[in-house]
Amino acid sequence: MVFPIRFWTGRISFKLFAVLLAFLPALVAARLTLSAVEASTHSDATPFLYTAATHYDPLAWGRGEDRFTGDVKLVLYRPGGKHPLVPAFAASADPAVSFDGQRVLFAGKLKPHDPWQIWEVALNAGEPRRITSGPEDCVRPFYLPGDRIVYARKVAGYFVIETLDLSGGKPMAVTYSPANFLPTDVLHDGRILFTAAYPVGNEIASELYTVYSDGSGVESYRCDHGALRHSGRQVRSGDIVFASGHDLARFTSARATEISISAPGGEYAGEIAETPSGDWLLSWRPDANASLQLMFWTPGSNPLRPALAEPGSDLVQPTLIATATLPNRHPSGLHDWPHANLLCLNAYTSKHSFALGSIHSVRLYTRGADGNPKQLGTAPVEPDGSFFLQVPTEQPLQIELLDSAGKTLQREENFFWMRHGEQRACVGCHAGPETSPENAVPMVLLKSTTPADMTGAGPRARSAGGH
């Protein structure tokens, strides 16, 4: 989902080197088997999980399709041996290890024609227990603080992100837009990192986004919107490492745009695992005709070191079995209102260029039953670029900036959303993550602290969230 108009603040390719000439031919020809992997290639000796599949398409979820075809199984590797994690399952994938290193979430099918469901199993002993239910596919789970999980459920052809208490209860959706969403990590600050996709012509565009676990504060991680970005994971430094096309790139807090990673040549599937020594365990292949295999790489060095390969199988989703720091928990800022408030401090603060005084009004849309944008209303934009809206919640929203003649200056290509009772203040329209607001009270609040009603329900009292 690419938002040409940005109404929230952001958070704060690579040159390919040839792999050693003697290494690549041997790798491609031999298609390394487990017996060829020496213990010295895994200096940390940390056990890990991975998914082995006949074929893996990391972007298939963006079309609402299965990422794995053919046989697919979760494998537990320990130095000296490996075995399926849940051998009784017809299919298993998407491993996530609990913060105490004792349990594993995964997507599984007991029988070949079952839908994917989320399961949990203890690593030391015990039978897997089913967490989700229903006829829809549920995939790519992660643990959240407070004994909760996040995952994607396929609803009406789209993957929607949900959260759920491990003790049971009703799942809660945290995405509300006509696109496919897939979680890829839980960040140190407690936000959910996910990839969103939507059709652009005949292609699938994918980008990295974050959202709080209550569904509020959705935003693109960066505004530069480069190549296809997916499979993002956060490393100990706080950087986000992800696949950018077939290469690797990273986001770091000091930069507003992606930074290419100078890794050895080939294709990378993303979803790296960082070992205690700082090495990366990653999924790689020399070209599109080869299978993906697991390799170790020391960032900044040239050669890749073989970890595991299985002839005829793509090996992906490496996940260390180790303890991890518990992410931050954040109190929800949602109120018990049926609507949400959106304050834009200055629409002229944008990566788009607007002549001063050119922005006259803002128009809000939702998505109609026929799939087309449906107009909700129009409100004035003050001379300083500020506006204040009361908007409907848990549905797609789209914003358009207009000039004095009612002509479009800029309009979002896709949709965002707000949760019930959410109050959001944004620096500008698609302002970069490095942008800070001016130290001034916006003109719209000097006129009134009651937002322009875009909900279609008429004026609301201030006690119901109008200020």
C-alpha positions in Angstrom: 0.0 0.0 0.0 1.7 3.2 -1.1 0.2 6.5 0.3 1.2 9.5 -1.9 -0.4 11.7 0.7 1.0 11.0 4.2 -1.2 11.9 7.2 1.0 10.5 9.9 4.6 10.9 11.0 7.0 8.2 10.1 9.3 6.3 12.4 12.4 6.8 12.7 20.5 -1.4 -4.5 23.0 -2.8 -3.2 26.2 -3.6 -5.2 26.6 -7.3 -5.8 29.9 -9.0 -5.3 30.7 -12.3 -7.0 30.9 -15.3 -4.7 34.4 -16.9 -4.7 34.8 -18.6 -8.1 35.8 -21.9 -6.5 32.8 -21.8 -4.2 29.8 -21.2 -6.5 30.4 -23.9 -9.0 30.8 -26.4 -6.2 27.7 -25.1 -4.5 25.5 -25.3 -7.6 26.8 -28.7 -8.7 26.8 -30.4 -5.4 23.5 -28.8 -4.1 24.8 -29.2 -0.6 23.3 -31.9 1.6 23.3 -32.0 5.3 26.3 -34.3 5.4 28.3 -31.6 3.7 27.7 -29.1 6.4 30.4 -29.0 9.0 29.9 -27.8 12.6 32.3 -25.0 12.0 29.9 -23.2 9.7 27.6 -22.6 12.6 29.9 -21.1 15.2 27.1 -20.4 17.7 25.8 -23.9 17.7 22.4 -22.5 18.4 19.5 -24.8 17.2 17.1 -23.3 14.8 13.9 -24.0 12.9 13.3 -23.6 9.2 10.6 -24.4 6.6 11.3 -26.8 3.8 9.0 -26.6 0.8 9.0 -27.9 -2.8 8.6 -24.3 -3.9 8.4 -20.9 -2.0 6.9 -17.7 -3.5 7.5 -14.9 -1.0 5.0 -12.6 -2.7 2.1 -15.0 -3.3 0.2 -13.8 -0.2 -0.1 -10.4 -2.0 -2.4 -12.2 -4.5 -4.3 -14.0 -1.7 -2.5 -17.2 -2.6 -0.4 -19.8 -0.7 3.3 -19.1 -0.5 4.2 -22.8 -0.4 3.5 -25.4 -3.0 4.2 -29.1 -2.8 5.5 -30.7 0.3 6.1 -28.2 3.1 7.3 -29.0 6.6 8.9 -27.4 9.7 12.3 -28.8 10.5 14.2 -28.6 13.8 18.0 -28.5 13.3 20.5 -29.1 16.0 24.2 -29.5 15.4 24.6 -33.1 14.3 21.0 -33.8 13.2 17.6 -32.6 12.1 14.0 -33.9 12.3 10.5 -32.6 11.5 9.1 -30.6 14.3 5.5 -32.0 14.0 5.8 -35.2 11.9 2.1 -36.0 12.2 1.1 -32.9 10.3 0.4 -33.0 6.6 1.9 -29.5 6.3 3.6 -27.0 8.6 5.4 -23.7 8.2 5.8 -20.2 9.6 7.8 -20.8 12.9 7.9 -18.3 15.7 9.6 -19.0 19.0 8.3 -17.6 22.3 10.3 -15.0 24.1 11.4 -17.5 26.8 12.5 -19.9 24.0 10.3 -22.7 25.2 7.4 -22.8 22.7 6.8 -22.5 19.0 3.9 -21.0 17.1 3.4 -22.3 13.6 0.8 -22.6 10.8 -0.2 -26.2 10.2 -2.6 -28.6 8.5 -3.3 -32.0 10.1 -4.7 -33.3 6.9 -3.8 -32.2 3.4 -7.2 -30.5 2.7 -7.5 -28.8 6.0 -7.3 -25.0 6.1 -4.1 -23.5 7.6 -4.5 -22.9 11.3 -2.3 -21.5 14.0 -0.9 -24.1 16.4 1.4 -24.0 19.4 3.8 -26.7 20.6 6.3 -26.9 23.5 9.8 -27.7 22.4 10.6 -30.0 25.3 7.5 -32.2 25.2 3.8 -32.3 24.6 1.2 -32.4 21.8 0.5 -29.4 19.6 -2.6 -27.4 20.5 -4.7 -25.6 18.0 -5.1 -21.8 18.7 -7.3 -20.6 15.9 -10.5 -22.1 14.4 -12.7 -21.6 11.4 -12.8 -22.5 7.7 -10.4 -19.7 6.7 -6.6 -20.0 6.3 -4.6 -18.5 9.3 -0.9 -18.1 8.7 2.3 -16.3 9.8 1.9 -16.1 13.6 4.1 -14.2 16.1 4.0 -13.8 19.8 3.0 -10.5 21.4 3.6 -9.4 25.0 0.9 -10.3 27.4 0.3 -13.9 26.1 -1.2 -12.7 22.9 -0.4 -13.5 19.3 -0.7 -11.8 15.9 -1.3 -13.6 12.6 -3.0 -13.2 9.2 -6.5 -14.7 8.4 -7.8 -15.0 4.9 -11.2 -13.3 4.8 -13.2 -12.9 1.6 -10.1 -13.5 -0.5 -7.9 -11.1 1.5 -5.4 -11.7 4.3 -6.4 -9.6 7.3 -4.1 -9.3 10.4 -5.7 -10.3 13.7 -4.6 -10.5 17.3 -5.8 -13.1 19.8 -5.3 -14.0 23.4 -3.6 -17.4 23.8 -6.1 -18.2 26.5 -8.9 -17.9 23.9 -11.6 -15.4 23.2 -12.6 -13.5 20.0 -9.9 -12.4 17.6 -9.6 -8.7 16.8 -8.8 -7.4 13.4 -6.1 -4.7 13.2 -6.2 -4.0 9.5 -9.2 -2.5 7.7 -8.5 -2.0 4.0 -9.1 -3.8 0.7 -5.6 -5.3 0.4 -3.6 -8.3 1.6 -1.6 -7.9 4.8 1.1 -10.3 6.3 2.9 -9.8 9.6 6.6 -10.3 9.4 7.9 -9.4 12.9 7.1 -7.7 16.3 9.4 -4.8 16.8 11.3 -3.9 20.0 8.8 -1.1 20.7 5.8 -3.4 20.5 4.5 -2.4 17.1 3.7 -5.0 14.5 5.8 -4.9 11.3 3.8 -6.1 8.3 3.9 -6.0 4.6 0.9 -4.8 2.6 0.1 -5.3 -1.1 -2.4 -4.1 -3.6 -2.8 -4.5 -7.4 -1.1 -1.9 -9.5 -1.8 -2.8 -13.1 -0.8 -6.5 -13.4 1.8 -6.3 -10.7 1.8 -6.6 -6.9 3.3 -3.7 -5.0 4.5 -4.5 -1.5 5.8 -2.2 1.2 6.6 -2.3 4.9 4.2 -0.8 7.4 3.7 -0.7 11.2 0.6 -0.7 13.4 0.1 -0.9 17.1 -1.4 -4.1 18.5 -4.8 -2.3 19.0 -4.9 -1.5 15.3 -4.2 2.2 15.8 -1.3 4.3 14.3 -0.9 2.5 11.0 1.9 4.1 8.9 4.4 3.2 6.2 7.8 2.6 7.8 9.5 4.9 5.3 8.2 7.2 2.5 10.7 6.6 -0.2 8.7 3.6 -1.6 11.4 1.7 -3.5 11.5 -1.7 -5.0 9.3 -4.6 -3.8 9.9 -4.7 -0.1 8.9 -7.7 2.0 10.0 -10.2 4.7 11.3 -7.5 7.1 12.9 -8.5 10.4 14.4 -6.4 13.1 18.0 -7.1 14.2 19.5 -6.3 17.6 20.7 -2.8 16.5 17.1 -1.8 15.8 17.6 -1.8 12.0 15.0 -3.4 9.8 16.5 -5.9 7.3 14.3 -6.9 4.4 14.2 -8.2 0.9 14.2 -5.4 -1.7 13.4 -7.2 -4.9 15.9 -10.1 -4.9 18.5 -8.2 -2.9 18.8 -7.2 0.8 18.4 -3.7 2.2 17.9 -2.1 5.6 16.2 0.8 7.3 18.2 2.5 10.1 17.0 5.2 12.4 19.5 7.7 11.1 18.3 7.6 7.5 14.9 8.4 5.9 15.5 6.1 3.0 16.5 2.5 2.6 20.2 1.6 2.6 21.4 -1.2 0.3 23.4 -4.0 1.8 26.5 -5.1 -0.1 26.1 -8.9 0.2 27.4 -11.6 -2.2 25.6 -12.0 -5.5 22.5 -14.1 -5.9 18.9 -13.9 -4.8 17.7 -13.5 -1.2 14.3 -14.5 0.2 14.4 -12.2 3.2 13.5 -13.2 6.8 17.0 -13.4 8.2 17.9 -14.7 11.7 20.7 -13.0 13.6 22.9 -15.4 15.6 24.4 -14.5 19.0 27.8 -13.8 17.4 26.2 -11.3 14.9 26.2 -13.6 11.9 23.1 -13.7 9.7 21.4 -17.0 8.8 19.6 -16.4 5.6 17.9 -18.0 2.6 19.8 -17.6 -0.7 20.2 -19.1 -4.1 22.7 -18.3 -6.9 19.9 -17.7 -9.5 16.2 -18.3 -10.2 16.8 -21.8 -11.5 18.3 -23.1 -8.2 16.6 -24.0 -4.9 16.8 -21.7 -1.9 19.3 -22.9 0.8 20.3 -21.6 4.2 23.6 -19.8 4.4 25.6 -18.0 7.1 27.0 -14.6 6.4 29.0 -12.1 8.4 27.8 -8.6 7.4 30.5 -6.7 5.7 32.4 -9.8 4.5 32.3 -11.3 1.1 31.8 -15.1 1.2 28.6 -16.9 2.2 29.1 -20.0 4.3 26.8 -23.1 3.7 24.5 -24.1 6.5 21.9 -26.4 5.0 20.5 -27.5 1.6 18.0 -30.1 0.6 17.9 -31.1 -3.1 14.6 -30.2 -4.6 13.5 -28.1 -1.7 13.4 -24.3 -0.9 14.7 -23.8 2.7 13.3 -20.6 4.1 12.2 -18.8 7.4 15.2 -19.6 9.6 14.3 -19.0 13.2 16.7 -19.4 16.1 15.6 -21.3 19.2 16.7 -18.9 21.8 15.4 -16.4 24.4 14.5 -12.9 23.2 13.9 -9.6 24.9 10.2 -9.0 25.6 9.0 -6.1 23.3 7.6 -3.0 25.0 3.9 -3.0 25.9 2.0 0.1 25.2 -1.3 1.3 26.8 -4.0 1.7 24.2 -5.0 5.3 23.6 -8.4 4.4 22.2 -11.5 5.9 23.7 -15.0 4.6 23.9 -16.3 6.6 20.9 -17.8 5.3 17.6 -15.7 7.7 15.6 -12.0 9.0 15.4 -10.4 12.4 15.2 -7.7 13.3 12.7 -5.7 16.5 13.0 -3.3 17.5 10.2 -0.9 20.3 11.4 0.2 21.5 8.0 -0.7 19.9 4.7 2.1 21.9 3.0 4.6 19.8 4.9 5.0 17.1 2.3 7.4 15.4 0.0 5.0 16.8 -2.7 5.3 20.4 -3.7 2.3 22.7 -3.1 2.4 26.4 -3.7 1.6 28.4 -0.6 -2.2 29.1 -0.5 -3.0 26.5 -3.2 -4.7 24.0 -0.8 -8.2 25.1 -0.2 -10.1 22.1 1.1 -9.8 18.4 1.9 -12.2 15.7 0.8 -12.6 12.3 2.5 -13.7 9.0 0.8 -14.4 5.5 2.0 -14.8 2.4 -0.1 -18.3 1.7 -1.4 -20.1 -1.7 -1.6 -19.2 -1.8 -5.3 -15.5 -1.4 -4.5 -15.2 2.2 -5.8 -14.5 5.3 -3.6 -17.5 6.8 -2.0 -17.4 10.5 -0.9 -18.0 11.2 2.8 -17.5 15.0 2.8 -15.4 18.1 2.3 -13.8 20.4 4.9 -11.8 23.6 4.6 -8.0 23.7 5.0 -6.7 26.8 6.9 -4.1 29.1 5.4 -1.4 27.4 7.5 -2.4 24.0 6.0 -4.2 22.7 9.1 -7.5 20.8 9.2 -9.3 18.8 11.8 -11.7 15.9 10.9 -14.0 13.5 12.7 -14.0 10.3 10.6 -15.7 6.9 10.6 -13.7 3.9 11.9 -12.8 0.4 11.0 -13.2 1.0 7.3 -11.0 2.2 4.5 -10.4 5.9 4.2 -8.9 8.0 1.5 -7.9 11.7 1.4 -7.8 14.2 -1.4 -6.5 17.8 -1.4 -8.3 20.3 -3.5 -7.6 23.8 -4.8 -10.1 26.7 -4.7 -11.7 25.5 -8.0 -12.3 22.1 -6.6 -9.6 20.5 -8.7 -7.5 17.7 -7.3 -4.0 18.7 -6.1 -3.1 15.3 -4.7 -5.0 12.1 -3.8 -4.1 8.9 -2.1 -3.8 5.9 -4.4 -5.1 3.6 -1.7 -6.7 3.6 1.7 -5.8 3.9 5.4 -8.0 3.5 8.5 -8.5 4.6 12.0 -9.8 2.7 15.0 -12.8 3.8 17.1 -11.8 6.4 19.7 -8.4 7.0 18.0 -7.1 10.6 18.1 -4.3 11.2 15.6 -2.2 14.3 14.9 0.0 14.3 11.8 2.8 16.6 10.8 1.6 16.9 7.2 0.6 15.1 4.1 3.1 12.4 3.4 5.8 14.1 5.4 9.0 12.1 5.8 9.8 10.3 9.1 12.5 12.8 9.9 10.1 15.7 9.9 9.2 17.5 13.1 6.1 19.7 13.6 6.4 23.5 13.9 6.2 24.9 17.5 2.8 26.6 16.8 -0.8 26.1 17.5 -2.6 25.2 14.2 -5.1 27.8 13.0 -7.9 25.2 12.8 -7.8 24.8 16.6 -7.7 28.5 17.2 -11.0 28.7 15.4 -12.6 25.7 17.0 -11.8 22.5 18.8 -14.7 20.7 17.2 -13.7 18.7 14.2 -15.5 18.8 10.9 -17.9 15.8 10.9 -17.2 13.3 8.1 -19.1 10.4 9.7 -22.5 11.3 8.2 -24.0 11.3 11.7 -24.3 15.0 12.2 -22.6 17.2 14.9 -21.3 15.6 18.0 -20.9 17.0 21.5 -17.4 17.8 22.7 -17.9 15.3 25.5 -18.1 12.6 22.9 -14.6 13.3 21.6 -15.0 16.5 19.8 -11.9 18.1 21.5 
